[in-house]
Amino acid sequence: MFLLGSMHILPFTKEALLLILFVFGTLSYKFLSKEFHQIFKLTKQQYVIIAFEEILFILSLLALTFIRGQEPAIHGLEKFMDYGFIQSILNSTYFPPLDMWLSADLANPSGYPINYYYFGHMTGAFLIRLTDIKATIGYNLILATILAQGMTLTFSIVSNLIRQLNKQVELKAPLSTLKLIIYGTVGAITVNLAGNLHTIYIFTKGYPNESPEPFWGIFQSLSQITATMTRTGNGFFESMVQNSSYWYPNATRFIPFTIHEFPSYSYIVADLHGHVFEIPFVLLTFAIIFLFFTHIRARHKAQHSIGDSLRTLLLPIFKKLSFEKYLDIFKKIKLGRIEVGYAIAIGAMIAVNYMTNAFDGPIYLLLVLAILFYHYRISWNFIIQSVVLAMSFLVFSFPFSLYFSPFATGVGVNCSPDFLVNLQKIGPFLFEKNNCQLSSPWMMLVLWGFFWISLILLGIYFIIRKKQSSHFSLTEIDRFLLIIFGYGTFLIIIPEFIYAKDIYPAHFRANTMFKMGYQAFMMMGITSTVVLYRIGVWSNKILHFSFRTVFIVFFALIAIYPYLGFPSYYPGLFNSETYKKDFSLDGLDWMETQHPEDKELIDFIMKFVPRQVVIAEAQGDSYTDYNRISAFTGNPTIAGWWVHEWLWRGSSEVVGKRIPDVEALYQSDDLELTRSIIKKYQVEYIVVSTMERDKYSKINEDKMSKLGIKLFESSNGFGALYKVY
């Protein structure tokens, strides 16, 4: 749909989606009929695993749907932006969709496309359009669907990794179905629901927000916990949490001036940002990369290569040109068609990663290049596969890249020495004065310690096994685990040296750490779970028990994060007094009590006003309730959230120069000036509501009736919509 819509071949309609599903369903059955029939030949274990995955999907979907039903509001943090993108896409016939916070002007009369990685938001709009669900309800169902996909995909990856590992180690007995389910579930929890070791602060007195103190110096005393138990009547654990005043967002803002989020936090705060939409896509990419890794390690050396095919194809031509001696170069190419096919498929998936969350494109390109180098070293095979991978990525991402300008303006060097600061810039590298932030090692251990402890346990296990038996050797899965652990650690360390330059001065490396760390968390969450199985394949019961105990203790710390986080954001969840029995999934319901006139205006616009026409409203700063009309209708307005547009467009002037025009449109007594502004930005409707009156104290409402007709007025008389003549 994205490709056909970008080329203006097929409009973004429900009929088009059904047509695409029908065509691809038919083609899949025709060309993959053998694979479809394999489902009738599965083992009992495979049937049980598939059934469990379906149950896991449904339970995850229902669980987060129920939780969001306690507080479904599309309100706060980034939700206006995320919903605005989805609604703008739903308003679109073709792609790219228009930016709802930057209307057309004289320089660009066709409007400004969204300059953001919106592919994930398009997949959400896809589901809403396909099912005809109200978009403000669909928003919350999309979030629950992503969790269900994340849980199921992680379960599948982990259980398959362990199943393959079981075949490669010394054990001859097949792995039991129950064990596969347990390990797969632990992996799903680790990646999607667990937090980091910051939860150790529930044992402490806590610390002032944004001023972390080492946990070992502020442990709670037993007398404090006992006193809290006596006073509140709570249990030991509840009293410990209450006494420490643990605040769950601190786990994502621990190192000063940085961000280090993870999926569980994303599900709690419910922003449908690019990195959240990306969760199922990166897990699918990870799975294909693993299949590629195992294929090229196990490929048959005598296979017919594309080098042989090229040699045969070019032989007549090279003979005529007397270039036969150069044909020997093709003997060095040992790539099979399947390997090249994998490179194309992975390139396409990385294009999806890039279009969904731009940072992830280079992250996974670099990972695959590292794997290619590990297998091929510097050779023709490495060069050809790298070129195929890059070309596939560029081709599949081209419709998106054609309209997208990356936000980063260079690569900053953290803590640049003075002699480089004087140079300021060499190529893409920036050397900025006073930009020096280094993470304390103990803080990094709090955030990433669980994964590194898993790696240390795995390393010690390998060393001991090697000493015990000279025949012990690493399996292909072991090598894959070590590569992923190493790459994940590399991603975590990168922001200590370089960062992608954006508009934020004090938080200059925050986005880099955020995007890198998010992917490192997911990668190493998968591999850590496999470590739990790997160290269990041990005849030495004492060491086996000791290693597993260490793992389980630290796993318990990260696994309690959702217990701390969800009730904090949804206070009615486990509280019978505040629990909402008649919960709603409509993300617009909050507006009925806080801005009822705007709720009526939005409902009217959605029913009777054409899509993509410009609607003037009050402009406001990011993270405020301003620009709510454009966010909830997807219709462009003159100027939206300032800092967001500044980030997307690279200049504060993009919105800054429009603000005086918006002010004049509402406050000026000059009708001709107002009409020129309306013409300049192609305004067809003007909103006058409580927020406009609050923002513009000298608002001239009498002027509006001279500019057009009052098309709608809210029941309380505070909100009105004018249609410009």
Residue pairs with C-beta under 8 A, 6 or more apart in sequence:
1 10
1 12
1 16
1 17
1 20
1 122
1 126
2 95
2 119
2 122
2 399
2 400
3 399
4 10
4 16
4 20
5 11
5 12
5 92
5 94
5 95
6 94
6 95
6 96
6 399
6 400
7 399
8 94
10 16
10 19
10 20
11 93
11 94
12 89
12 92
12 93
12 94
12 95
12 125
12 129
13 129
14 129
14 130
14 132
17 126
17 129
17 130
18 130
28 36
29 36
42 50
45 174
45 177
45 180
48 177
48 181
49 159
49 177
49 180
49 181
49 184
52 155
52 181
53 152
53 155
53 156
56 148
56 151
56 152
56 155
56 185
56 188
57 148
57 149
57 151
57 152
58 148
60 144
60 147
60 148
60 151
60 152
61 144
61 145
61 147
61 148
62 144
63 144
63 147
64 143
64 144
64 147
64 148
64 267
65 140
65 141
65 144
65 585
66 583
67 566
67 570
67 573
68 140
68 143
68 144
68 270
68 585
69 140
69 580
69 583
69 584
69 585
70 570
70 572
70 573
70 579
70 580
70 583
71 569
71 570
71 572
72 140
72 583
72 584
72 585
72 586
72 587
72 589
73 79
73 587
73 589
73 590
74 80
74 83
74 136
74 139
74 587
74 588
74 590
74 632
75 587
75 590
75 591
75 625
76 623
77 269
77 271
77 623
78 271
78 273
79 270
79 271
79 272
79 587
80 627
80 628
80 631
80 641
81 631
81 641
81 644
82 121
82 139
82 271
82 272
82 273
83 135
83 136
83 139
83 272
83 587
83 631
83 632
84 100
84 101
84 630
84 631
84 632
84 634
85 97
85 100
85 114
85 116
85 118
85 121
86 121
86 124
86 125
86 128
86 135
86 138
86 139
86 272
86 634
87 100
87 135
87 631
87 632
87 633
87 634
88 97
88 98
88 99
88 100
88 114
88 634
88 636
89 95
89 97
89 118
89 121
89 122
89 125
89 634
90 125
90 128
90 129
90 135
90 634
91 97
91 98
91 611
91 612
91 634
91 635
92 98
92 612
95 122
95 399
96 113
96 114
96 118
96 400
96 403
97 113
97 114
97 118
97 122
98 111
98 112
98 113
98 114
98 612
98 636
99 111
99 112
99 113
99 114
99 115
99 636
99 640
99 645
99 648
100 630
100 631
100 633
100 634
100 635
100 636
100 637
100 640
101 627
101 630
101 636
101 637
101 639
101 640
101 641
101 644
101 645
101 655
102 112
102 636
102 639
102 640
102 645
102 649
102 654
102 655
103 111
103 112
103 614
103 636
103 637
103 638
103 639
103 681
103 682
103 683
104 110
104 111
104 112
104 614
104 636
104 681
104 682
105 680
105 681
106 680
109 682
111 612
111 636
113 403
115 403
115 404
115 405
115 648
115 649
116 274
116 404
116 648
117 274
117 354
117 355
117 356
117 357
117 358
117 400
117 404
118 274
118 355
119 277
119 352
119 355
119 356
119 400
120 272
120 274
120 276
120 277
120 278
120 281
120 356
120 357
121 272
121 274
121 277
123 277
124 138
124 139
124 142
124 272
124 277
127 133
127 138
127 141
127 142
127 145
128 135
128 138
128 142
131 138
133 141
134 586
136 586
136 587
136 588
136 632
137 585
137 586
137 587
139 272
139 587
140 270
140 585
140 587
141 585
142 272
143 267
143 270
143 272
143 276
146 276
146 277
146 279
146 280
147 192
147 267
149 279
149 280
149 283
150 188
150 191
150 192
150 263
150 279
150 280
150 283
151 188
151 192
152 188
153 280
153 283
153 284
153 287
154 184
154 187
154 188
154 190
154 191
154 192
154 283
154 525
154 526
155 184
155 185
155 187
155 188
156 184
156 287
157 187
157 283
157 286
157 287
157 290
157 526
158 183
158 184
158 186
158 187
158 188
158 526
158 529
158 530
159 180
159 181
159 183
159 184
159 187
160 287
161 290
161 477
161 480
161 526
161 530
162 175
162 180
162 183
162 184
162 530
162 533
163 175
163 180
164 294
164 477
165 475
165 477
165 478
165 530
165 533
165 534
166 174
166 175
166 533
166 537
168 475
168 476
168 477
169 475
169 537
170 537
171 537
183 529
183 530
183 532
183 533
186 529
186 532
186 555
187 525
187 526
187 529
187 530
189 559
190 525
190 526
190 528
190 529
190 555
190 558
190 559
191 263
191 283
191 521
191 522
191 525
191 526
192 263
192 264
192 267
192 279
193 263
193 264
193 267
193 559
193 561
193 562
194 262
194 264
194 525
194 555
194 558
194 559
194 561
194 562
195 248
195 251
195 262
195 264
195 265
195 558
195 560
195 561
195 562
195 564
195 565
196 251
196 260
196 262
196 446
196 447
196 448
196 449
196 450
196 521
196 558
196 561
197 445
197 446
197 447
197 449
197 450
197 554
197 557
197 558
198 250
198 251
198 254
198 446
198 447
199 246
199 251
199 557
199 558
199 560
199 561
199 564
200 215
200 446
200 557
201 207
201 215
201 244
201 246
201 250
202 240
202 241
202 244
202 246
202 560
202 564
203 215
203 219
203 220
203 240
203 244
204 215
204 218
204 219
204 220
204 244
205 218
205 219
205 220
205 224
205 243
205 244
206 218
206 244
206 245
206 246
206 247
207 213
207 218
209 247
209 250
210 253
210 256
212 250
212 254
212 256
212 443
214 442
215 446
220 240
220 243
220 244
224 243
225 236
225 239
225 240
225 243
226 239
228 234
228 239
228 240
228 242
228 243
229 235
229 236
229 239
232 238
232 239
232 242
234 242
241 564
246 564
247 568
248 265
248 268
248 561
248 564
248 565
248 568
248 569
249 265
251 265
251 447
251 561
252 259
252 260
252 261
252 262
252 265
253 259
253 260
254 260
254 443
254 446
254 447
255 439
255 440
255 443
255 444
255 447
255 513
256 437
257 437
257 506
257 507
257 508
257 509
257 510
258 437
258 439
258 495
258 507
258 509
258 510
258 513
258 514
259 507
259 510
259 511
259 513
259 514
260 447
260 513
260 514
260 517
261 275
261 514
261 517
261 518
262 517
262 518
262 521
263 276
263 279
263 518
263 521
263 522
264 561
264 562
264 565
265 565
266 273
266 275
266 276
266 279
267 276
268 562
268 565
268 566
268 568
268 569
269 569
274 356
274 357
274 358
275 357
275 360
275 514
275 515
275 518
277 356
277 357
278 353
278 356
278 357
278 360
279 522
281 349
281 352
281 353
281 356
282 353
282 360
282 364
282 519
282 522
283 522
284 349
285 346
285 349
285 350
285 352
285 353
285 364
286 522
286 523
286 526
288 342
288 345
288 346
288 349
289 346
289 364
289 367
289 368
289 371
290 480
291 342
292 339
292 342
292 343
292 346
292 368
292 371
293 371
293 476
293 480
294 476
294 480
295 338
295 339
295 342
296 339
296 342
296 375
297 375
297 476
297 479
298 476
299 336
299 338
299 339
301 334
303 336
304 336
305 333
305 334
305 335
305 336
306 333
306 335
306 336
306 337
306 340
307 330
307 331
307 332
307 333
307 334
307 335
307 380
308 330
310 330
310 333
311 327
311 330
311 331
314 327
314 330
315 324
315 327
318 324
318 326
318 327
329 380
332 379
332 380
332 381
333 380
333 381
333 384
334 381
335 381
335 384
335 385
339 385
340 384
340 385
340 388
343 385
343 388
343 389
343 392
344 388
344 389
344 392
345 392
346 364
346 368
346 389
346 392
347 388
347 389
347 390
347 391
347 392
347 393
347 395
347 396
348 392
348 393
348 396
349 364
350 360
350 361
350 364
350 365
350 368
350 389
350 393
351 361
351 392
351 393
351 394
351 395
351 396
351 397
351 400
352 396
353 360
353 361
353 363
353 364
354 360
354 361
354 362
354 393
354 397
354 400
355 397
355 400
357 515
358 404
358 406
358 407
359 500
359 511
359 512
359 515
359 516
360 515
360 519
361 393
361 397
363 491
363 515
363 516
363 519
364 519
365 389
365 390
365 393
367 487
368 389
369 386
369 389
370 483
370 487
371 483
372 382
372 385
372 386
372 389
373 382
374 483
375 381
375 382
376 382
376 385
394 401
405 650
407 500
407 502
407 503
407 647
407 648
407 650
408 500
408 501
408 502
409 430
409 501
409 502
409 650
410 425
410 428
410 429
410 430
410 501
411 428
411 429
411 430
411 498
411 499
411 500
411 501
412 429
412 430
412 431
412 432
412 435
412 498
412 499
412 500
412 501
412 508
412 509
413 420
413 429
413 430
413 431
413 432
413 497
413 498
414 435
414 436
414 437
414 438
414 495
414 496
414 497
414 498
414 499
414 509
415 435
415 436
415 437
415 438
416 431
416 432
416 433
416 435
416 436
420 426
420 431
421 431
421 432
421 433
423 431
424 430
424 431
424 432
425 431
429 498
430 501
432 501
432 508
435 508
437 508
437 509
438 496
439 495
439 496
444 492
445 452
447 517
448 489
448 492
448 517
448 520
448 524
449 554
450 528
450 554
450 555
450 557
450 558
451 485
451 488
451 520
451 521
451 524
451 525
451 527
451 528
452 489
453 550
453 551
453 554
454 485
454 524
454 527
454 528
454 531
454 532
454 551
455 485
455 489
455 524
455 531
457 531
457 535
457 547
457 550
457 551
458 481
458 482
458 485
458 531
458 534
458 535
460 547
461 534
461 535
461 538
461 547
462 474
462 478
464 540
464 543
465 472
465 538
466 472
468 540
474 482
477 530
478 534
481 527
481 530
481 531
481 534
484 523
484 524
484 526
484 527
485 524
485 527
487 523
488 519
488 520
488 521
488 523
488 524
488 527
489 520
489 524
491 516
491 517
491 519
491 520
491 523
492 516
492 517
492 520
494 512
494 516
495 509
495 512
495 513
495 516
495 517
498 512
499 508
499 509
499 511
499 512
499 513
500 511
500 512
501 508
502 508
502 511
502 647
503 643
503 646
503 647
503 650
503 652
504 510
504 511
531 551
532 548
532 551
532 555
535 544
535 547
535 548
535 551
536 544
536 548
538 544
538 547
566 573
567 573
567 574
567 575
571 578
572 578
572 579
572 580
573 579
588 599
588 602
588 632
591 598
591 599
591 602
591 628
592 599
594 625
595 625
595 628
595 689
595 690
595 691
596 714
596 715
596 716
597 689
597 690
597 714
597 715
597 716
597 718
597 719
598 628
598 629
598 689
598 690
598 691
598 719
600 712
600 714
600 715
600 719
601 629
601 687
601 689
601 712
601 714
601 719
601 721
602 628
602 629
602 632
602 633
604 712
604 721
605 615
605 629
605 633
605 635
605 685
605 721
606 633
608 711
608 712
609 615
609 633
609 635
609 685
609 721
611 634
611 635
612 634
612 635
612 636
613 635
613 636
613 684
613 685
614 635
614 636
614 637
614 638
614 681
614 682
614 683
614 684
614 685
615 629
615 630
615 633
615 635
615 636
615 637
615 683
615 684
615 685
615 686
615 687
615 721
616 637
616 638
616 662
616 665
616 678
616 681
616 683
616 685
616 686
616 687
617 626
617 627
617 628
617 629
617 630
617 637
617 687
617 689
617 691
617 692
618 626
618 627
618 662
618 666
618 687
618 691
618 692
618 694
618 695
618 696
619 626
619 627
619 637
619 638
619 639
619 640
619 642
619 655
619 658
619 659
619 662
619 695
620 626
620 627
620 641
620 642
620 691
620 695
621 641
621 642
621 643
622 641
622 642
622 643
622 644
623 641
624 641
625 691
626 641
626 691
626 695
627 637
627 640
627 641
628 691
629 635
629 637
629 687
630 636
630 637
630 640
631 640
638 658
638 661
638 662
638 665
638 681
638 683
639 645
639 655
639 658
639 659
639 662
640 655
642 652
642 655
642 656
642 659
645 654
645 655
646 652
646 654
646 655
658 681
661 677
661 680
661 681
663 696
664 670
664 673
664 674
664 677
665 674
665 677
665 678
665 683
665 686
666 688
666 692
666 695
666 696
666 699
666 700
667 696
667 698
667 699
667 700
668 674
668 700
668 703
669 700
669 703
671 703
671 706
671 707
674 703
674 707
675 707
677 683
678 707
678 724
683 724
684 723
684 724
685 711
685 721
685 722
685 723
685 724
686 704
686 707
686 708
686 721
686 722
686 724
687 719
687 720
687 721
687 722
688 699
688 701
688 704
688 719
688 720
688 721
688 722
689 714
689 718
689 719
689 720
690 718
690 719
692 699
693 699
704 710
704 720
704 722
705 722
707 722
707 724
707 725
708 722
708 723
708 724
708 725
709 722
709 723
709 725
710 720
710 721
710 722
711 721
711 722
711 723
712 720
712 721
713 719
713 720
713 721
714 720
